[in-house]
Amino acid sequence: MYVTIEGIDTAGKSTQIQKLQEHFKDAIITKEPGGTKLGSKIREIVLGAQINSKKAEFLLFLADRAEHIQEVIKPNISKMIISDRSIVSGIAYALVQGEISETAIVHLNRFATDGTYPKKVFLLKLTKEELEFRLSQKKLDGIELRGVEYLLSIQDAIVKATELLELELVVVDATKDIETITKEIIKSI
C-alpha cells in the first residue's frame, strides 16, 4: 500500500514517518522531493531559495516526481510505501502559485506519475497559532520564509489536491501529542 504523509512545514511529518517506520519495519520510506539522487539535488535547489521563476520551480518538482515514481514507487508498489509528501503537495504548491491552470497542473502531474497515486493521504493539520509557535522555534528555510498565511494556504490546497485526484484523505489534528497521532494513522492504515 502506497500512503503519503502530507502537511505544511513543522506539522510533524518527519516525526510521524519515523514512528511509522518503527511499526512497519519492512516499509519503504521515501520523500518527495528528495527520494532519489536527482531529487536530492532538486530539493537543495528549491529549499535554498535559488529559483526566481515559479514555473521553473514547478517543472523541477515534476522532474523529481517522475524520477521518484520510476525509481522508488513503481518497483515497490506491492509493498508498504510511506512517503513524506507526494503528488498531493506538488499540486497544492502549484495551485497556490496561481501561474498554471488547475487543469494543466493535474494533467502534467498525471504525466509525471503515469497516474500512480497514493492509496491514502494523511494530512497533519495545524492551526494558525500552533504554526506561528512552531515557526518561531526554528531557523526558516526558503519555503517557510514565505510566511504563515502562505503555509496555511498550502494546507488548504492539499485538501483541494486530494479532491482533484479523487484520493482518500484522512485529516489528522497535528496539535495532538505524537503517540496519539501515530495510533490514529496506524489504525487508519
C-alpha positions in Angstrom: 0.0 0.0 0.0 1.4 3.4 -1.0 0.5 6.1 1.5 1.6 9.6 2.0 2.0 11.9 5.0 1.2 15.4 4.0 1.3 18.7 5.8 2.9 22.1 5.9 6.3 22.7 7.4 6.5 21.9 11.1 3.4 19.8 11.1 5.3 16.7 12.3 5.6 14.7 9.1 9.2 13.5 9.8 8.3 12.6 13.3 5.3 10.5 12.3 7.2 8.8 9.5 9.9 7.8 12.0 7.2 6.3 14.3 5.5 4.5 11.3 8.9 3.1 10.3 9.2 1.6 13.8 5.8 0.0 13.4 6.0 -1.1 9.7 9.6 -2.4 9.8 9.6 -3.6 6.2 8.1 -0.4 4.7 9.8 1.5 2.0 10.3 5.0 3.5 10.8 7.8 0.9 10.2 11.5 0.4 9.3 14.0 -2.3 11.3 15.9 -3.3 14.5 14.2 -2.5 13.7 10.5 -2.6 16.2 9.8 -5.4 19.7 11.1 -6.3 18.3 13.6 -8.7 15.6 14.6 -6.2 18.2 15.4 -3.5 19.7 17.9 -5.8 16.4 19.4 -6.8 15.4 19.6 -3.1 18.6 21.5 -2.3 17.9 24.0 -5.1 14.3 24.6 -4.1 14.8 24.8 -0.3 17.8 27.1 -0.9 15.5 29.7 -2.4 17.7 29.8 -5.6 14.8 30.0 -8.1 13.1 33.2 -9.2 10.6 31.6 -11.6 7.6 29.8 -10.1 7.3 27.9 -13.4 10.8 26.7 -13.2 10.2 25.6 -9.6 7.1 23.7 -10.7 9.0 21.9 -13.6 11.8 20.9 -11.2 9.2 19.3 -8.9 7.7 17.5 -11.9 11.1 16.2 -12.8 11.7 14.9 -9.3 8.2 13.3 -9.2 8.8 11.5 -12.5 12.1 10.1 -11.3 10.7 9.2 -7.9 7.8 7.3 -9.3 10.1 5.4 -11.8 12.9 4.6 -9.3 11.1 4.2 -6.0 7.3 3.8 -6.2 6.7 1.6 -9.2 9.4 -1.0 -8.3 7.9 -1.3 -4.7 4.2 -0.8 -5.4 3.3 -4.2 -4.0 5.0 -3.3 -0.7 4.1 -0.8 2.1 5.4 2.6 0.9 5.3 5.6 3.3 6.2 8.8 1.6 6.9 12.2 3.2 4.9 14.3 0.7 3.8 13.3 -2.8 2.0 14.5 -5.9 -0.6 16.0 -3.4 1.9 18.5 -2.1 3.2 19.2 -5.6 -0.3 20.1 -6.8 -1.1 22.1 -3.7 2.0 24.3 -4.1 1.3 24.8 -7.8 -2.3 25.7 -7.1 -1.2 28.4 -4.6 1.4 29.8 -7.1 -1.5 30.5 -9.5 0.7 30.7 -12.6 -0.6 27.5 -14.2 -4.2 26.4 -14.7 -5.7 23.8 -12.5 -6.3 21.5 -15.5 -2.7 21.8 -16.6 -1.4 21.2 -13.1 -3.4 17.9 -12.9 -2.5 16.8 -16.4 1.2 17.5 -16.1 1.3 15.7 -12.7 -0.6 12.7 -14.2 2.0 12.6 -17.0 4.9 12.8 -14.5 3.5 9.9 -12.3 1.9 7.8 -15.1 -1.3 8.0 -12.9 0.4 6.3 -10.0 -1.1 7.9 -6.9 -1.1 7.2 -3.1 -3.9 5.0 -1.9 -4.4 7.1 1.2 -3.3 10.6 2.1 -2.8 11.7 5.7 -2.9 15.5 6.3 -1.3 16.6 9.5 -3.3 19.8 10.0 -2.1 22.7 12.1 -3.9 25.8 13.5 -2.6 29.2 12.7 -1.5 29.7 16.3 0.4 26.4 16.5 2.1 27.1 13.2 3.2 30.5 14.4 4.6 29.0 17.5 6.5 26.2 15.8 8.0 28.5 13.2 9.2 30.8 16.0 11.2 27.8 17.4 13.4 27.2 14.3 15.6 28.6 11.5 13.4 29.1 8.5 14.1 27.6 5.0 13.2 29.2 1.7 9.6 27.9 1.7 8.9 28.8 5.4 10.2 32.3 4.8 7.2 32.9 2.6 5.1 33.3 5.8 2.3 31.8 7.9 -0.5 32.9 5.5 1.3 31.2 2.6 1.8 28.0 4.5 -1.9 27.9 5.6 -3.0 28.4 2.0 -0.8 25.4 1.1 -2.6 23.4 3.8 -6.0 24.3 2.3 -4.7 23.5 -1.2 -3.6 20.0 0.0 -7.3 19.2 0.6 -8.2 20.6 -2.8 -5.4 18.5 -4.5 -6.9 15.3 -3.0 -10.3 16.3 -4.3 -8.9 16.9 -7.8 -7.2 13.5 -7.8 -10.1 11.8 -6.1 -7.8 10.4 -3.3 -8.8 9.2 0.1 -8.0 11.9 2.6 -7.6 11.4 6.4 -7.2 14.7 8.2 -5.3 14.4 11.5 -5.1 17.1 14.2 -1.4 17.8 14.3 -1.7 19.6 17.6 -2.3 16.3 19.4 0.5 14.5 21.1 2.8 12.4 18.9 1.7 9.0 20.2 -2.0 9.8 19.6 -1.3 10.9 16.1 0.7 7.8 15.4 -2.0 5.5 16.7 -4.6 7.3 14.6 -2.6 6.8 11.4 -1.8 3.2 12.1 -5.4 2.4 12.8 -6.5 4.0 9.5 -3.8 2.1 7.5 
